[in-house]
Amino acid sequence: MSYIGLRGRIILMVVTALTLSILIAAVLFRNLIHQNVISQKMLTAEIITASFVNDIKYDIEGRSIDRIARVIISKYMTYHRVIDGIRIYNAEGKLIASSDKNAKKIYTNDPVVKNSITYAVPSLTMDKNTEFLGISSVYPILQGSKIIGAVRIEISINDLKAILFEVNLDIIIILFISVSIAVLLLFVLLRGAVLKRLTNLMKVTHEISSGNYGIKVHDTGNDEIGALAQSFNVMTTELNTAKNKIEEYNKHLEQKVMESTSKLHQAYEDLKNAQGQIVLNEKMASIGVLISG
């Protein structure tokens, strides 16, 4: 990420956090939709099955269950479009009527149906086999206190796939719009609130590196960048003070060097003059000796 600027990093971090938050909320919402659909389907299956059994009880007076089963199945398959299948069993567990015309009228091995016929216990389960994905509701059929059979009604939940697909599509659209708005807002906010101030700090840094220690950062923000700006100002003040002291010392040192140089030059001249005077005296002495001789 070294090639990504500060703005890009901030936007990337915020967008990542926003995306994860939306995805978590979306998964929870999707699961909630899934559970709600299942609950509605199960309630529908239970209500329809109870209603079906009541209709049989009402029409069975004076007639056998075999004679009225086909009529009631046809009525329910016509008016209740959500039903995928209806099966009616007699007290011995033999299939006597079905919405599937090709179903064989044999004795069932379904433990749920057997339990319902034996103990008059209703059952509501979810089937997840390869051929059918749905809710199975099994109710006993009573004539007075006598168990005369059981009914099994199946309601498919295959439409759940289409519902969840639409939910997923809505989630993708919401995610795209949210992330786009977040990126735009972050770009605008960062550009005004952060990036311009950081750019100003960078300019000050360049000025300091070029030797301009008198520059100040004009940032009154009450945040980390404002604190950094104040630190820059303190640093430039100290650097400027140190620079002035060094310049003053250099001037003083230069003056001392000039004075020392002047003294050395004067001493050299004095020494030179002294040596010339000695030579002159020696010559005068030699002349005096020659004259006296």
C-alpha positions in Angstrom: 0.0 0.0 0.0 3.0 2.3 -0.1 1.9 3.7 -3.5 -1.5 4.7 -2.1 -1.7 8.2 -0.8 -3.1 9.2 2.6 -6.5 10.1 1.2 -6.7 6.7 -0.6 -5.8 4.8 2.6 -8.4 6.6 4.7 -11.1 6.1 2.1 -10.1 2.5 1.7 -10.3 1.8 5.4 -13.6 3.6 5.9 -15.2 1.9 2.8 -14.0 -1.5 4.0 -15.5 -1.0 7.4 -18.7 0.3 5.9 -18.9 -2.6 3.4 -18.4 -5.2 6.2 -21.0 -3.5 8.3 -23.6 -3.5 5.5 -22.8 -7.1 4.6 -23.2 -8.2 8.2 -26.5 -6.4 8.5 -27.5 -7.8 5.1 -26.8 -11.4 6.2 -28.8 -10.9 9.4 -31.7 -9.3 7.4 -31.6 -12.1 4.8 -31.8 -14.7 7.6 -34.7 -12.8 9.1 -36.5 -12.9 5.8 -35.8 -16.6 5.4 -37.1 -17.4 8.9 -40.2 -15.2 8.3 -41.1 -16.9 5.0 -40.6 -20.4 6.6 -42.8 -19.3 9.6 -45.5 -18.0 7.3 -45.4 -21.2 5.2 -45.6 -23.4 8.3 -48.5 -21.4 9.7 -50.3 -21.6 6.3 -49.8 -25.4 6.2 -51.1 -25.8 9.7 -54.2 -23.7 9.0 -55.0 -25.4 5.7 -54.6 -28.9 7.2 -56.8 -28.1 10.2 -59.4 -26.7 7.8 -59.2 -29.7 5.6 -59.7 -32.1 8.5 -62.7 -30.1 9.7 -64.3 -30.2 6.2 -63.9 -34.0 6.2 -65.5 -34.2 9.6 -68.4 -32.1 8.4 -69.0 -34.1 5.2 -68.3 -37.6 6.5 -71.6 -38.0 8.3 -73.3 -41.0 6.8 -70.6 -41.5 4.2 -67.2 -43.2 4.2 -63.9 -41.3 4.0 -63.1 -42.9 0.6 -66.2 -41.3 -1.0 -65.6 -37.7 0.1 -61.8 -37.7 -0.1 -61.5 -37.1 -3.8 -64.1 -34.3 -3.8 -62.4 -32.4 -0.9 -58.9 -32.8 -2.4 -60.1 -31.4 -5.7 -61.7 -28.4 -4.0 -58.6 -27.6 -1.9 -56.2 -28.0 -4.9 -58.4 -25.6 -6.8 -58.8 -22.8 -4.3 -55.5 -23.1 -2.4 -52.8 -22.5 -5.0 -50.0 -22.8 -2.4 -50.7 -26.5 -1.9 -48.3 -28.9 -3.7 -49.8 -32.2 -2.7 -52.5 -33.8 -0.5 -52.6 -37.5 0.6 -55.3 -39.1 2.7 -54.7 -42.4 4.5 -57.2 -44.7 6.3 -56.9 -46.0 9.8 -54.6 -48.9 8.6 -52.1 -46.4 7.0 -53.2 -47.2 3.4 -53.3 -44.4 0.9 -56.9 -44.0 -0.3 -56.8 -40.7 -2.1 -54.1 -38.3 -3.5 -53.8 -35.1 -5.5 -51.2 -37.1 -7.5 -53.2 -39.3 -9.9 -50.3 -41.6 -10.4 -49.8 -42.3 -6.7 -50.1 -46.0 -5.8 -52.6 -46.8 -3.1 -50.3 -48.7 -0.9 -49.6 -48.8 2.9 -47.3 -46.0 4.0 -43.9 -46.5 5.8 -43.9 -42.8 6.8 -43.3 -42.8 10.6 -45.0 -39.4 10.9 -48.2 -40.6 9.3 -48.1 -43.8 11.4 -47.6 -41.8 14.6 -50.5 -39.5 13.7 -52.9 -42.5 13.0 -51.8 -44.4 16.1 -51.7 -41.6 18.7 -53.8 -38.8 17.1 -50.8 -36.5 17.1 -50.5 -33.7 14.5 -47.1 -33.0 13.0 -45.5 -30.1 11.2 -42.1 -30.7 9.6 -39.8 -29.3 6.9 -38.8 -31.7 4.1 -35.4 -31.1 2.5 -35.1 -34.0 0.0 -34.0 -33.5 -3.6 -37.5 -33.8 -5.0 -39.4 -31.6 -2.6 -38.4 -28.6 -0.5 -41.3 -27.6 1.6 -43.5 -27.9 4.7 -45.4 -31.2 5.5 -48.4 -31.0 7.8 -49.9 -34.3 9.0 -53.2 -34.3 11.0 -55.2 -37.2 12.3 -58.8 -37.6 11.1 -61.2 -38.3 13.9 -64.8 -39.5 13.9 -65.9 -38.8 17.4 -63.1 -40.3 19.5 -62.2 -42.8 16.8 -59.2 -42.4 14.5 -60.3 -43.1 11.0 -57.3 -41.9 9.1 -54.8 -39.1 8.5 -54.2 -36.3 6.0 -50.8 -35.1 4.8 -50.6 -31.7 3.0 -47.4 -30.5 1.4 -46.7 -26.8 0.8 -43.6 -25.9 -1.3 -41.1 -23.3 -0.3 -39.3 -23.3 -3.6 -40.4 -19.7 -4.1 -38.2 -18.8 -1.2 -35.2 -18.9 -3.7 -36.9 -16.2 -5.8 -37.6 -14.1 -2.7 -34.0 -14.4 -1.4 -32.7 -13.6 -4.9 -34.6 -10.4 -4.9 -33.4 -9.6 -1.4 -29.8 -10.3 -2.5 -30.3 -8.0 -5.5 -31.6 -5.2 -3.2 -28.7 -5.7 -0.9 -26.2 -5.3 -3.8 -27.9 -2.1 -4.9 -28.0 -0.7 -1.4 -24.3 -1.6 -0.9 -23.3 0.0 -4.2 -25.2 3.2 -3.5 -24.0 3.4 0.2 -20.3 2.8 -0.8 -20.6 5.4 -3.6 -22.0 8.0 -1.3 -19.5 7.2 1.4 -16.6 7.6 -1.1 -17.9 10.9 -2.4 -18.5 12.3 1.1 -15.1 11.1 2.3 -13.4 12.7 -0.7 -15.1 16.0 -0.1 -14.6 16.0 3.7 -11.0 14.8 3.5 -10.2 17.3 0.8 -11.4 20.2 2.9 -10.8 19.1 6.5 -7.6 17.1 6.2 -5.8 17.1 2.9 -5.5 20.9 2.6 -4.1 21.2 6.1 -1.7 18.4 5.5 -0.6 20.0 2.2 0.0 23.2 4.2 2.2 21.3 6.6 4.1 19.7 3.8 4.8 23.2 2.3 6.1 24.3 5.7 8.3 21.2 5.9 9.9 22.1 2.5 10.5 25.7 3.7 12.2 24.5 6.8 14.4 22.1 4.8 15.4 25.0 2.6 16.5 27.0 5.7 13.5 29.2 6.3 13.0 28.8 10.0 10.9 31.9 10.5 7.8 30.4 8.8 4.7 29.6 10.8 1.8 27.1 10.3 -1.5 28.9 10.4 -3.8 26.1 11.7 -6.1 26.6 14.6 -7.8 23.2 14.4 -8.5 21.6 17.8 -7.4 18.1 16.6 -4.3 16.0 15.9 -3.4 18.1 12.9 -3.8 21.3 14.9 -1.5 19.8 17.6 1.0 18.8 14.9 0.9 22.4 13.5 1.6 23.8 17.0 4.5 21.4 17.4 5.8 22.6 14.0 5.6 26.2 15.2 7.4 25.5 18.4 10.1 23.6 16.4 10.5 26.4 13.9 10.8 29.0 16.8 13.5 27.0 18.4 15.3 26.4 15.1 15.1 30.1 14.3 16.4 31.0 17.8 19.3 28.6 17.4 20.0 29.9 13.9 20.2 33.5 15.2 22.5 32.5 18.0 24.8 30.7 15.5 24.8 33.7 13.2 25.6 36.0 16.1 28.4 33.7 17.2 29.7 33.5 13.7 29.8 37.3 13.4 31.6 37.5 16.8 34.0 34.8 15.7 34.6 36.6 12.4 35.3 39.8 14.3 37.8 38.0 16.6 39.5 36.5 13.5 39.7 39.9 11.8 41.2 41.4 15.0 43.7 38.6 15.4 44.7 38.8 11.8 45.2 42.6 12.1 47.3 42.1 15.2 49.4 39.4 13.5 49.9 41.7 10.5 50.9 44.6 12.7 53.3 42.3 14.6 54.7 41.1 11.3 55.3 44.7 10.2 56.8 45.6 13.6 59.1 42.6 13.3 60.0 43.5 9.8 60.8 47.1 10.7 62.9 45.9 13.7 64.9 43.6 11.5 65.5 46.4 9.1 66.7 48.7 11.9 69.2 46.1 13.1 70.6 45.6 9.7 71.0 49.4 9.3 72.7 49.7 12.7 75.1 46.9 11.7 76.0 48.7 8.5 76.5 52.0 10.2 78.8 50.3 12.7 80.9 48.8 9.9 81.3 52.2 8.2 82.3 53.7 11.5 85.0 51.1 11.9 86.4 51.7 8.5 86.5 55.5 9.0 88.4 55.2 12.3 90.9 52.8 10.8 
